[in-house]
Amino acid sequence: MASASGLVYHPPRCFRPRNLAPFRFSRSGFFSLEWNPAKASIRCCAMESGVEGTVLGASHSKPRLSRLVGMGSKLVGCGSAVPKLLVSNDDLAQIVETLIGMNGFQFAQAYTIEEFLQVYFLNGALYVNLFATIFNFTGNETLNGLAVDAAKGALDMAQVDADDVDLVIMCTSTLEDLFWRCDLGCKNAWAFDITAACSGFVVGLITATRFIKGGGYQNILVIGADALSRYVDWTDRGTCILFGDAAGAVLVQACSGDEDGMLGFDLHSDGQGQRHLNAIAKDEENKLTSNTNGALVFPPRKSSYSCIQMNGKEVFRFAVRCVPQSIEAALEDAGLTSSSIDWLLLHQANQRIIDAVATRLQIPSEKVVSNLANYGNTSAASIPLALDEAVRGGKVKIGDTIAAAGFGAGLTWGSTIIRWG
């Protein structure tokens, strides 16, 4: 299968113009390709922008469906995978303080009053809003392997062969290789990545339906996979207890317009909120150096990233305000009301956020899908992971209407109203 990031796309012969002119692109912070029939080179965008490139290749071996705007799409399969290493509260307690002793309203001095507001009463004791378990990678596991396992589960459920997949959309913020590959055996598919943090899967799902509606694609795999445990400071109790590793996938399939399972959607981003949740490239290692006369020295230093930094209070405020508004907008786009929702499926970030959004939308708790206590926050994997469990557990049935919403770093957030099956 072709790689995702860094992919050179081979357009099918029927869509390729006879004289394909080089296209121009410039994206700050990335290396861009400049193609010349006689000589190829790369240019670093930190030094120069506005370069040329061209992509040419063999024709696609499998014809696509006609480009029909009236085409619909439906979710026909799902799968998920988690690492073998299970980390419990007891394990985390060996690293950071996770338990607050309760004596009236007395609590450990290490906790501020703001943190006190983020805890629960459980069995007469006062605990941090902490997950029962999370899953983390062992030394022999890879994110690629989890993504493949999740995708195979979706293909098996849908009874679709890997050779019949037209497109693979990989939603992740934690690539193991900047030029990602997925060993799935989809010989006729092309692929690309989406980096939208915890909103990634929702963005990928909506993107898949647009390719089907306007691009003639029939079977699209959407994979959400992240390994945020590799990007946390394991001495920072505010983040290290939150994140688990996982992968989830769905197969989106073309159908007639009257069977369309994508009923409505809504997407947003706000870069001003980036300061509340980020993992920034380290300035001292990311800048190009210069010599004594001020000229830039190539190559740049090796890039690395800081651990995840999060202002939990501000992220909570953002989520409980923006996510219900987004779901309401998606419902309006679908011509539905919250009473039409069979299941509320949110990004599994924080149970208080999930409960607050459900209350705002007047959705009873028995209609809320939550597996947060078992896996923690698995970023782009959380929605397909929870969906897979709900489908295989018999909760979500064919024809059920699901309101799904993702939200996270960027800040990004979005919602979609889908019908399962």
Long-range contacts (C-beta under 8 A, 24 or more apart in sequence): 1-168, 1-181, 1-182, 1-183, 1-184, 1-185, 1-186, 1-187, 1-189, 1-191, 2-189, 2-190, 2-191, 3-179, 3-180, 3-181, 3-182, 3-191, 4-168, 4-170, 4-180, 4-181, 4-182, 4-191, 4-192, 4-193, 5-175, 5-177, 5-178, 5-179, 5-180, 5-192, 5-193, 6-178, 6-179, 6-180, 7-190, 7-191, 7-192, 8-55, 8-57, 9-55, 9-57, 9-190, 10-55, 10-56, 10-57, 10-58, 10-59, 10-60, 10-190, 11-55, 11-57, 11-59, 11-60, 12-59, 12-60, 12-63, 12-64, 13-59, 13-60, 14-63, 16-59, 20-54, 20-56, 21-54, 22-52, 22-53, 22-54, 23-52, 23-53, 23-54, 24-50, 24-51, 24-52, 24-53, 25-51, 25-53, 26-50, 26-51, 44-288, 44-298, 44-300, 46-288, 46-296, 46-300, 47-288, 47-296, 47-298, 60-188, 61-188, 62-166, 62-188, 64-166, 64-215, 64-216, 64-217, 64-218, 65-216, 65-217, 65-218, 65-254, 66-216, 67-214, 67-215, 67-216, 68-213, 68-216, 69-213, 69-214, 70-257, 71-212, 71-213, 71-254, 71-255, 71-256, 71-257, 72-212, 72-213, 72-254, 72-255, 72-256, 72-257, 72-258, 72-259, 72-260, 72-261, 72-262, 73-208, 73-209, 73-212, 73-213, 73-252, 73-253, 73-254, 73-255, 73-260, 73-261, 73-262, 74-252, 74-253, 74-255, 74-259, 74-260, 74-261, 74-262, 74-419, 74-421, 75-250, 75-251, 75-252, 75-253, 75-261, 75-418, 75-420, 75-421, 76-157, 76-158, 76-160, 76-251, 76-252, 76-253, 76-421, 77-153, 77-154, 77-155, 77-156, 77-157, 77-158, 77-159, 77-160, 77-250, 77-251, 78-153, 78-154, 78-157, 78-248, 78-249, 78-250, 78-251, 78-384, 78-387, 78-388, 78-391, 79-149, 79-150, 79-151, 79-152, 79-153, 79-154, 79-155, 79-156, 79-157, 79-248, 79-249, 79-384, 79-388, 80-150, 80-153, 80-246, 80-247, 80-248, 80-249, 80-381, 80-384, 80-385, 80-388, 80-389, 81-145, 81-146, 81-147, 81-149, 81-150, 81-153, 81-246, 81-247, 81-248, 82-135, 82-146, 82-244, 82-245, 82-246, 82-247, 82-375, 82-385, 83-135, 83-136, 83-137, 83-138, 83-141, 83-146, 83-245, 83-246, 84-135, 84-138, 84-141, 85-135, 85-136, 85-137, 85-138, 86-133, 86-134, 86-135, 87-133, 87-134, 87-135, 87-136, 87-244, 88-132, 88-133, 89-130, 89-131, 89-132, 89-133, 92-130, 92-240, 92-241, 95-234, 95-235, 95-240, 96-234, 96-235, 96-236, 96-237, 96-240, 96-241, 97-237, 98-127, 98-128, 98-130, 98-237, 98-241, 99-125, 99-127, 99-128, 100-126, 100-127, 100-128, 101-125, 101-126, 102-126, 114-313, 118-312, 118-316, 118-352, 128-237, 128-241, 129-350, 129-351, 129-352, 130-241, 131-241, 131-242, 131-244, 131-372, 131-373, 131-374, 131-375, 131-376, 132-373, 132-374, 133-373, 133-374, 133-375, 133-376, 134-229, 134-241, 134-243, 134-244, 134-245, 134-375, 134-376, 135-244, 135-245, 135-246, 135-375, 135-376, 136-229, 136-244, 136-245, 137-227, 137-229, 137-230, 137-245, 142-176, 143-172, 143-174, 143-175, 143-176, 143-225, 143-226, 143-227, 143-245, 143-247, 144-176, 144-177, 144-180, 144-181, 144-182, 144-183, 146-225, 146-245, 146-246, 146-247, 147-172, 147-182, 147-223, 147-225, 147-247, 147-249, 148-182, 148-183, 148-184, 149-247, 150-223, 150-225, 150-247, 150-248, 150-249, 150-381, 150-384, 150-388, 151-182, 151-184, 151-221, 151-223, 151-249, 152-184, 153-249, 153-388, 154-221, 154-249, 154-250, 154-251, 155-221, 155-251, 157-251, 157-391, 158-251, 158-253, 160-219, 160-251, 160-253, 162-186, 162-187, 163-187, 163-188, 164-188, 164-218, 164-219, 165-189, 165-219, 165-220, 165-221, 165-251, 166-190, 166-217, 166-218, 166-219, 166-220, 167-191, 167-208, 167-211, 167-217, 167-219, 167-220, 167-221, 168-220, 168-221, 168-223, 169-193, 169-194, 169-204, 169-207, 169-208, 169-220, 169-221, 169-222, 169-223, 170-194, 170-204, 170-223, 170-225, 171-195, 171-196, 171-200, 171-201, 171-203, 171-204, 171-222, 171-223, 171-224, 171-225, 171-380, 172-200, 172-223, 172-224, 172-225, 172-226, 172-379, 172-380, 173-197, 173-200, 173-226, 173-228, 173-379, 173-380, 173-409, 174-225, 174-226, 174-227, 174-228, 174-230, 174-231, 174-379, 176-227, 182-223, 184-221, 186-221, 189-221, 196-380, 196-406, 196-408, 196-410, 196-412, 197-277, 197-379, 197-380, 197-408, 197-409, 197-410, 197-412, 198-347, 198-349, 198-377, 198-379, 198-380, 198-382, 198-406, 198-407, 198-408, 198-409, 198-412, 199-347, 199-380, 199-406, 199-407, 199-408, 199-410, 199-412, 199-413, 199-414, 200-224, 200-226, 200-379, 200-380, 200-406, 201-248, 201-380, 201-381, 201-382, 201-383, 201-384, 201-406, 202-265, 202-267, 202-347, 202-383, 202-404, 202-405, 202-406, 202-414, 202-415, 202-416, 203-267, 203-406, 203-412, 203-414, 204-380, 205-250, 205-252, 205-404, 205-416, 205-418, 206-262, 206-265, 206-267, 206-414, 206-416, 208-252, 209-252, 209-262, 212-252, 212-253, 212-254, 217-254, 218-253, 218-254, 219-251, 219-252, 219-253, 219-254, 220-251, 220-252, 220-253, 221-249, 221-250, 221-251, 221-252, 222-249, 222-250, 222-251, 222-252, 222-384, 223-247, 223-248, 223-249, 223-384, 224-248, 224-249, 224-379, 224-380, 224-381, 224-382, 224-383, 224-384, 224-385, 225-380, 225-381, 226-378, 226-379, 226-380, 226-381, 228-308, 228-377, 228-378, 228-379, 231-279, 231-305, 231-307, 231-308, 232-307, 232-308, 233-307, 233-308, 236-307, 238-310, 238-312, 239-307, 239-308, 239-309, 239-310, 241-376, 242-349, 242-376, 242-377, 243-308, 243-376, 243-377, 243-378, 243-379, 244-375, 244-376, 244-377, 244-378, 245-378, 245-381, 246-375, 246-378, 246-381, 246-382, 246-385, 247-381, 247-384, 247-385, 248-378, 248-381, 248-382, 248-383, 248-384, 248-385, 248-386, 248-387, 248-388, 249-384, 250-384, 250-387, 261-418, 261-419, 261-420, 261-421, 262-416, 262-417, 262-418, 263-333, 263-334, 263-335, 263-336, 263-401, 263-417, 263-418, 263-419, 264-330, 264-331, 264-332, 264-333, 264-334, 264-335, 264-336, 264-416, 264-417, 265-330, 265-333, 265-414, 265-415, 265-416, 265-417, 266-326, 266-327, 266-329, 266-330, 266-333, 266-414, 266-415, 266-416, 267-326, 267-413, 267-414, 268-322, 268-326, 268-412, 268-413, 268-414, 269-410, 269-411, 269-412, 269-413, 270-410, 270-411, 271-410, 271-411, 273-314, 273-318, 273-410, 273-411, 274-409, 274-410, 274-411, 275-311, 276-310, 276-311, 276-314, 276-315, 276-318, 276-411, 277-308, 277-309, 277-310, 277-311, 277-315, 277-408, 277-409, 277-410, 277-411, 278-308, 278-309, 278-409, 279-305, 279-306, 279-307, 279-308, 279-309, 279-409, 280-305, 280-306, 280-309, 281-305, 281-306, 282-306, 315-349, 316-350, 316-352, 316-353, 318-407, 318-411, 318-413, 319-349, 319-350, 319-353, 319-356, 319-357, 319-407, 319-413, 320-353, 320-356, 320-357, 320-360, 322-407, 322-413, 323-353, 323-357, 323-405, 323-407, 323-413, 323-415, 324-357, 324-360, 324-361, 326-405, 326-413, 326-414, 326-415, 327-357, 327-361, 327-403, 327-405, 327-415, 328-361, 329-415, 330-403, 330-405, 330-415, 330-416, 330-417, 331-403, 331-417, 333-417, 334-417, 336-401, 336-417, 338-362, 338-363, 338-403, 340-401, 341-367, 341-401, 341-402, 341-403, 341-417, 342-367, 342-396, 342-400, 342-401, 342-402, 343-367, 343-368, 343-369, 343-390, 343-395, 343-396, 343-400, 343-401, 343-402, 343-403, 344-368, 344-369, 344-402, 344-403, 345-369, 345-383, 345-386, 345-387, 345-390, 345-402, 345-403, 345-404, 345-405, 346-383, 346-404, 346-405, 346-406, 346-407, 347-377, 347-382, 347-383, 347-405, 347-406, 347-407, 347-408, 348-372, 348-375, 348-376, 348-377, 348-378, 348-382, 348-383, 348-385, 348-386, 349-377, 349-382, 349-407, 349-408, 350-377, 357-405, 361-403, 363-403, 369-395, 369-396, 379-408, 380-406, 391-420, 396-420, 397-421
